[in-house]
């Protein structure tokens, strides 16, 4: 066979197959396969049997801390125990007095919404967006009680 003819035949065959391959690539099933998640994250509650949890079909999310002290320990203490980013140390009455003088409502609003002042930065909800406004307010009240 003439080399020119074989090249032409190969090109023609490829041209005929490409639309089929492209069509298969754009089917709803092919699209779903391309965008499917790589895996799942199953969070197991402390003390739960990990073997039975591994077979669970539902995905659970971690619970936000509930009590004011738990919120403080898990979120607020990171900065308020070390004075990071200008955070007043919990228990330091002199550091808290000017804030207390502005009122609890102002402190709670700053803790929920975030605040940037001359002496530091308070990220919204201590950087944990999963916290409810009530949990943040309770933690602020707890810190104020410890700091008077």
WOJO-V664137 format. One record per run of one state. SS is the DSSP state (~ for helix, > for strand, _ for the rest). FROM is the first residue (numbers start at 1). LEN is the number of residues. If there is no record, write none. Layout:
BEGIN
[[SS	FROM	LEN] [SS	FROM	LEN]]
END
This chain:
BEGIN
[[_	1	2] [~	3	23] [_	26	2] [~	28	8] [_	36	14] [~	50	5] [_	55	13] [~	68	13] [_	81	3] [~	84	3] [_	87	6] [~	93	10] [_	103	1] [~	104	10] [_	114	1] [>	115	2] [_	117	4] [>	121	2] [_	123	1] [~	124	4] [_	128	5] [~	133	14] [_	147	2]]
END
